[in-house]
Amino acid sequence: MAEEKVPHAGKKAVFAGLLLLLFCAAAWGLLFYGHASEVAGLEERKLAADEKFQKQIYDEALVDYKACLEASPNDLDCMARVAEIYHLTGQDNSCIAWCERVLRQDPKDLKTRLYEARSYDNKKNVRSAISVLQKAGKSDGTGAQRKEREEYLRELKGRYELTYFSFQNIYPWFRLPDGTPCATVAEEQELSVYTAAGKEKLSGDWGFLGASADDDLLFPVRENDQWFFVDDNGERRLVPDGTYQSLHSFSEGLAPAARKSGPGPDDPVVAGYLDKTLKELRFDFQETYPLNGGYALARKDGTYFVLDSSLQEVTACEFTAVKVDPYGNAQKYGMILGRLPGDEEQWAMYAPNGIRVNEFAAEDLRMPEAVNGPLAFRKEGLWGFVSWDGNVLLEPQFEDASSFSKGMAAVKKDGKWGYIDKSGAFLIAPTFDEAGPLSSSGSAFVKNHAGYSLMTLSRYRKNNQ
């Protein structure tokens, strides 16, 4: 049989295929070798950067770590080390930026989170430092890092600054309709309203200066024996005819007032409400209190009644006395504190409609300072704290106390006042002669050897915003 011959063109095709195969194999080999060399070079540079970091040659280490990140942009170890170098060299803005890059990929990196918080702290931005730490999970980091976070967070929350004032007396915080926290203070011969930022809003030579709870910003005042309302400039706006014995703030369009029922010295006192035309309404009680949430409280013939917004009696209440603040409010943040019938040493909590909200009772109760904030109570001469549903949160252990606001409460221990958190641990050591509750913007009036000061928690100061 004749030998079969492969066509010349076919031989060329086979030869070309073999060459292509050899070329691809060589290319892949070079690529693999190049990648292996690049990886080896990257690891070598990281080791060199680590060595420089350990020797505290931070500028050269930073160059090496950033070069590694150019080759491997998602290398968390290099990113975290760059953030650490910026922290160690005091470059807070750069540290924060790099910490955020790390935490976007690894939110559980507590070490980096601590660096970011401390950089914010260096910039006097306590609010952001606290916020960064509060985002950490309970299981993040090592045990030592978690302990460091807890101690640092506590220290940050207890930071404050003092602004000295020459006040003789301080009244509780109240809130203007726009939410601004204010307090009435006595200074020499004048009464004034100050904001929680320490700014005087109103001042005058009056015998009484009440709160304002309406949009017209009308404040009740007493000058000699005359009661009337002034605006926030101290100008008279509403002056009732006749002589009243008390006049309180407008709330929901009505102001509690009291006067003698007749001209005789022995005529009994009657109380009711004034509208903004100064018309008298329901002057058939002995005491009346401001409207709050559509309800008001009034006392007649030894019985307390809940009134609706039209001043109609809704129900008679079982309590025999109520707590009232210096501005005449018997309700604060939707709660009434009433004394139990038959026991003058027991106080309980009631809703605005007069219904008792739980079975808890105590020798004394302090009015709430915040919605759902724990209330101070006294048993056997010592003060503790109870929730709105009647659960004891801190057993009585303090000599005196105010209710919680902004997560802190003023308490008296060993003759001095300080501030605790909800665990009962002191955030601000007991060093003050007096200490009041915190306003909604993180300020409180305190007193020491120099007199009254406005204490403002650092995380609420304007330069920390």
C-alpha positions in Angstrom: 0.0 0.0 0.0 1.3 3.5 -0.8 2.3 5.7 2.2 -0.3 8.4 3.0 1.3 11.8 3.0 0.3 14.7 5.2 -0.4 17.8 3.2 2.2 20.6 3.5 -0.4 23.1 4.7 -1.5 20.7 7.5 2.0 20.3 8.8 2.3 24.1 9.1 -1.0 24.3 11.0 0.2 21.6 13.5 3.5 23.4 13.9 1.7 26.7 14.5 -0.5 25.1 17.1 2.4 23.7 19.0 4.1 27.1 19.0 1.0 28.8 20.3 0.7 26.2 23.1 4.3 26.7 24.0 3.8 30.5 24.0 0.7 30.3 26.3 2.5 28.0 28.7 5.5 30.3 28.8 3.2 33.4 29.3 1.3 31.7 32.2 4.5 30.6 33.7 5.9 34.2 33.6 2.6 35.6 35.0 2.6 33.1 37.8 6.2 33.8 38.6 5.6 37.5 38.4 2.6 37.2 40.7 4.6 35.0 43.1 7.4 37.5 43.0 4.9 40.4 43.6 3.4 38.6 46.6 6.8 37.9 48.0 7.8 41.5 47.5 4.6 42.7 49.1 5.1 40.5 52.1 8.7 41.6 52.3 7.7 45.2 52.3 5.1 44.7 55.0 7.7 43.0 57.1 10.0 45.9 56.6 7.2 48.3 57.5 6.4 46.3 60.6 10.1 46.4 61.6 10.2 50.2 61.2 7.0 50.6 63.1 8.4 48.6 66.0 11.5 50.9 66.0 9.1 53.9 66.0 10.4 55.1 62.6 6.8 56.1 61.8 7.4 58.3 58.7 9.2 55.5 56.8 6.8 52.8 58.0 3.9 55.0 56.8 5.4 55.2 53.3 5.8 51.4 53.2 2.3 50.6 54.4 0.8 53.0 51.9 2.8 51.4 49.1 1.5 48.0 50.2 -2.0 49.4 50.1 -1.5 50.6 46.5 -0.8 47.0 45.5 -3.5 45.6 47.8 -6.1 48.3 48.6 -8.2 46.2 50.9 -5.4 45.0 53.2 -7.0 45.6 56.6 -3.8 45.1 58.6 -2.0 47.8 56.6 -5.0 50.2 56.9 -5.3 49.7 60.7 -1.6 50.3 61.1 -1.8 53.5 59.1 -4.6 54.7 61.4 -2.5 53.7 64.4 0.5 55.7 63.1 -1.6 58.8 62.6 -3.0 58.4 66.1 0.5 58.0 67.6 1.8 61.0 65.8 -1.1 63.2 66.8 -2.6 63.7 63.3 -6.2 63.4 64.4 -8.0 64.3 61.2 -6.0 61.7 59.2 -6.4 59.1 62.0 -10.2 59.6 61.9 -10.4 59.2 58.2 -8.3 56.0 58.2 -10.2 54.6 61.2 -13.5 55.0 59.3 -12.0 53.1 56.3 -11.1 50.2 58.6 -14.4 50.2 60.5 -16.4 50.2 57.3 -14.8 46.8 56.5 -14.5 45.5 60.1 -16.9 47.2 62.5 -15.7 44.8 65.3 -12.2 46.3 65.3 -12.3 47.8 68.8 -8.7 48.8 68.9 -9.2 51.0 65.8 -12.5 52.3 67.3 -10.6 53.4 70.4 -8.1 55.3 68.3 -10.9 57.1 66.5 -12.6 58.1 69.7 -9.4 59.4 71.2 -8.7 61.5 68.1 -12.2 63.0 68.4 -11.4 63.7 72.0 -8.2 65.4 71.1 -10.2 67.7 68.9 -12.5 68.4 71.9 -15.4 66.7 70.2 -16.6 64.7 73.1 -20.0 64.0 71.6 -18.5 62.2 68.6 -16.0 60.3 70.7 -18.9 58.9 72.8 -20.9 58.1 69.7 -18.0 56.1 68.2 -17.5 54.1 71.4 -21.3 53.4 71.8 -21.4 51.8 68.3 -19.1 48.9 69.6 -20.7 45.5 70.1 -20.5 43.8 73.5 -18.3 41.1 72.2 -16.0 43.2 70.1 -12.2 43.2 70.7 -10.3 41.6 73.5 -11.3 41.6 77.2 -8.6 44.3 77.9 -10.0 46.5 75.0 -13.5 46.1 76.2 -12.5 47.2 79.7 -10.6 50.2 78.3 -13.7 51.2 76.2 -16.0 50.9 79.3 -13.7 53.0 81.5 -13.0 55.6 78.8 -16.7 55.9 77.9 -17.5 56.5 81.6 -14.8 59.1 81.9 -16.0 60.9 78.7 -19.6 61.0 80.0 -18.5 62.6 83.2 -16.6 65.5 81.7 -18.0 68.9 82.4 -17.2 72.6 82.6 -18.3 75.2 85.1 -19.5 78.7 84.5 -19.7 80.7 87.8 -22.8 82.8 88.7 -23.7 84.8 91.8 -27.2 83.4 92.3 -28.8 83.2 95.7 -31.4 80.6 94.8 -32.3 78.2 91.9 -35.6 76.9 90.8 -36.2 73.8 88.7 -35.8 73.6 84.9 -38.7 74.1 82.7 -39.0 74.1 78.9 -40.2 76.9 76.6 -42.5 75.9 73.8 -39.6 75.8 71.4 -37.9 73.3 73.6 -35.3 75.7 75.2 -34.6 74.6 78.8 -34.8 77.5 81.3 -34.8 78.0 85.0 -35.8 80.9 87.3 -33.0 82.1 89.5 -32.7 84.7 92.3 -29.8 87.1 92.2 -29.7 89.9 94.8 -32.9 92.0 94.4 -34.0 90.5 91.0 -35.5 87.3 89.7 -34.3 86.2 86.3 -34.9 83.5 83.7 -31.7 81.9 82.4 -31.3 79.4 79.6 -29.4 76.2 80.1 -26.6 77.8 78.0 -26.2 80.4 80.7 -27.9 83.3 78.8 -30.2 85.7 80.7 -33.6 85.8 78.9 -35.7 87.9 81.3 -35.1 89.8 84.5 -37.0 92.1 86.9 -37.4 93.3 90.4 -40.4 91.0 91.1 -41.5 89.0 94.1 -42.4 86.0 91.9 -41.4 85.0 88.4 -43.0 81.8 87.0 -42.5 79.7 83.9 -43.8 80.1 80.4 -45.4 77.2 78.7 -47.4 78.8 75.9 -46.5 80.0 72.4 -47.0 83.7 73.4 -44.1 83.5 75.9 -46.1 85.0 78.8 -44.5 84.8 82.2 -46.6 85.2 85.5 -45.1 87.7 87.9 -45.9 89.4 91.2 -45.0 93.0 91.9 -45.9 94.0 95.5 -49.5 92.6 95.7 -50.3 92.7 92.0 -50.2 89.7 89.7 -49.9 90.1 85.9 -48.2 88.6 82.8 -45.1 89.9 81.1 -43.5 88.9 77.7 -40.0 87.8 77.2 -38.8 91.5 77.2 -40.4 92.1 80.6 -43.2 94.2 79.2 -46.6 93.9 80.8 -49.0 92.1 78.4 -52.0 90.9 80.5 -52.9 92.7 83.8 -56.0 91.2 85.5 -58.5 93.5 87.3 -58.7 92.9 91.1 -56.2 91.3 93.4 -55.2 87.7 93.0 -53.4 85.7 95.5 -51.7 83.5 93.0 -51.3 83.3 89.2 -49.6 80.6 87.3 -48.4 79.9 83.7 -50.7 79.6 80.8 -50.9 76.1 79.5 -53.2 74.9 76.7 -54.8 78.4 76.8 -55.7 78.5 80.5 -53.8 79.8 83.6 -54.6 78.7 87.2 -55.4 81.6 89.5 -56.7 82.1 93.0 -58.3 85.1 94.8 -60.4 85.9 97.8 -64.1 85.2 97.3 -65.1 88.5 98.8 -63.7 91.7 100.4 -63.7 90.5 103.9 -60.5 89.4 105.6 -62.0 86.1 106.6 -63.6 85.4 103.2 -62.3 82.0 101.8 -59.9 81.7 98.8 -61.4 80.4 95.6 -59.4 79.1 92.7 -60.1 78.6 89.0 -58.7 79.5 85.6 -58.2 82.6 83.4 -58.3 82.5 79.6 -56.3 85.0 77.6 -59.1 87.5 77.7 -58.7 87.3 81.5 -62.2 85.8 81.8 -62.6 83.8 85.0 -63.6 80.1 84.5 -64.7 77.6 87.2 -63.8 79.6 90.2 -65.3 77.1 92.6 -62.2 75.2 93.8 -59.7 75.8 96.6 -56.7 74.9 94.4 -56.1 74.5 90.7 -53.1 73.3 88.7 -52.1 73.7 85.0 -53.5 71.7 82.1 -51.2 69.1 80.7 -52.1 66.8 77.9 -55.7 67.7 78.0 -56.1 67.1 81.8 -55.9 69.4 84.8 -56.1 68.8 88.5 -58.2 70.7 91.0 -59.0 70.4 94.7 -62.4 71.1 96.3 -63.6 70.3 99.8 -60.7 68.0 100.5 -61.1 66.0 97.3 -58.9 66.1 94.2 -60.6 66.1 90.8 -59.3 65.5 87.3 -60.7 68.0 84.8 -60.7 67.7 81.1 -59.8 70.5 78.7 -63.2 72.1 79.0 -62.8 72.1 82.8 -65.4 69.4 83.3 -64.8 67.0 86.2 -63.8 63.6 84.8 -63.2 61.7 88.0 -62.5 62.1 91.7 -59.1 60.9 92.9 -58.2 58.7 95.8 -55.1 60.6 96.9 -55.2 63.2 99.7 -52.2 65.4 98.6 -50.1 65.9 95.5 -46.5 67.0 94.8 -46.3 70.4 93.2 -43.1 72.1 91.8 -42.3 75.8 92.5 -44.1 76.8 89.3 -47.4 75.3 90.4 -47.2 72.1 88.3 -48.8 69.0 89.7 -48.1 67.0 86.5 -44.7 66.5 85.0 -44.1 64.4 81.9 -47.5 62.8 82.2 -47.3 61.8 85.9 -48.9 62.9 89.1 -47.5 62.0 92.5 -50.2 61.6 95.1 -50.3 60.6 98.8 -52.2 57.5 99.6 -55.4 57.9 101.7 -55.0 56.9 105.3 -51.2 57.0 105.3 -49.5 60.3 105.3 -46.1 58.7 104.8 -46.8 56.9 101.5 -46.7 58.3 98.0 -47.7 56.6 94.8 -47.7 57.3 91.0 -50.8 58.2 89.0 -51.5 58.9 85.3 -52.9 62.3 84.3 -56.5 60.8 84.4 -56.0 60.0 88.1 -55.6 56.3 87.7 -52.8 54.7 89.8 -50.2 53.2 87.4 -48.6 50.6 89.7 -48.6 49.3 93.3 -45.3 50.9 94.3 -45.4 53.2 97.3 -42.7 55.0 99.3 -42.2 57.5 102.1 -41.4 60.1 99.5 -41.2 60.5 95.8 -39.5 63.1 93.6 -41.2 64.4 90.5 -39.8 63.0 87.2 -37.2 65.0 85.3 -37.7 63.2 82.0 -40.3 61.0 80.2 -39.9 57.5 81.5 -36.8 58.5 83.5 -36.4 56.7 86.9 -37.8 58.5 89.9 -36.0 59.1 93.2 -37.8 57.6 96.2 -37.2 57.4 99.9 -37.6 54.4 102.3 -36.3 54.2 105.8 -34.6 57.5 105.4 -32.5 56.7 102.4 -33.0 57.4 98.7 -33.1 55.0 95.7 -34.6 54.9 92.3 -37.7 53.2 90.8 -39.0 52.9 87.2 -42.4 54.2 86.0 -43.8 50.7 86.1 -42.9 50.3 89.8 -39.7 48.2 89.6 -36.9 49.2 92.0 -33.8 49.9 90.0 -31.4 51.0 92.8 -32.1 50.2 96.4 -32.1 53.1 98.9 -28.5 54.0 99.7 -28.1 57.8 99.2 -28.7 60.6 101.7 -30.7 62.6 99.1 -31.4 62.4 95.4 -33.1 63.9 92.4 -34.8 61.9 89.6 -32.9 60.8 86.5 -32.5 63.0 83.4 -30.1 62.5 80.4 -29.1 59.2 82.0 -27.7 60.8 85.2 -29.1 61.6 88.6 -27.8 64.0 91.3 -27.3 62.1 94.6 -25.9 63.0 98.0 -23.3 60.7 99.6 -21.2 61.5 102.7 -22.6 65.0 102.8 -21.6 65.9 99.2 -23.5 65.8 95.9 -22.4 64.1 92.7 -23.9 62.4 89.7 -24.5 58.7 89.1 -25.4 56.6 86.0 -28.2 54.1 86.0 -25.9 51.4 87.4 -25.4 53.5 90.6 -21.8 54.2 89.8 -20.5 57.8 90.1 -19.9 59.5 86.8 -19.1 62.8 88.6 -17.6 62.4 92.0 -19.6 63.8 95.0 -17.8 67.1 95.6 -20.6 69.7 95.4 -22.5 71.3 98.3 -25.6 71.2 96.1 -26.4 69.7 92.7 -29.6 69.9 90.7 -31.0 67.7 87.9 -29.8 68.0 84.3 -31.7 70.0 81.8 -32.6 68.5 78.4 -29.4 70.0 77.0 -27.1 68.6 79.6 -26.7 71.5 82.1 -27.3 71.6 85.8 -26.8 74.2 88.6 -24.3 73.1 91.2 -22.9 74.8 94.3 -19.4 74.7 95.8 -17.3 77.0 98.0 -17.4 79.6 95.3 -21.1 79.7 95.0 -23.5 78.6 92.2 -22.1 77.5 88.9 -23.7 76.2 85.7 -22.3 72.8 85.1 -22.4 71.7 81.4 -21.5 68.2 80.4 -18.8 68.5 77.7 -20.7 66.4 75.2 -23.4 69.0 75.1 -21.3 72.1 74.7 -21.7 74.0 71.4 -18.1 73.6 70.4 -18.6 69.9 70.6 -21.4 69.8 68.1 
